[in-house]
């Protein structure tokens, strides 16, 4: 049985900022052995979302911000 440790758990979140308010679209827990793997998996997950908007993709491990960038989510 594989056990996932806290160090291997990341959260990817898609959100936007409208009128100064954070608007979350979706999020996903990602299991990865390092930051680069988590960013790659988060980018693949985000690319599969079809919201027809430009959103902020953020990847975090606990409270630590790992990666953040704007991404177009095709319709």
Residue, then its C-alpha position, 0 to 999 in steps of 0.5 A: x500500500x502506498x502512503x501519500x505524505x504531506x510533502x507529496x500533496x499539492x493543490x492546484x487552483x484556478x481562479x480569477x480576480x473580479x472587482x478586487x474579489x477572488x473568484x475560484x473556478x476549480x481546484x484539484x489535489x495533486x500527488x507529486x514527488x517534487x515541485x516540477x512534477x506538481x507544476x507539470x501535473x497542474x498544467x495538464x489538469x488546467x489544460x483539460x478545463x474548458x471554462x472559456x476564460x483566462x484564469x490564474x493557475x496557482x500551485x501550492x504545497x500547504x501554505x507555500x506558493x510553488x507556482x502561479x501564472x495566467x492561463x487561457x482555458x479554452x471553451 
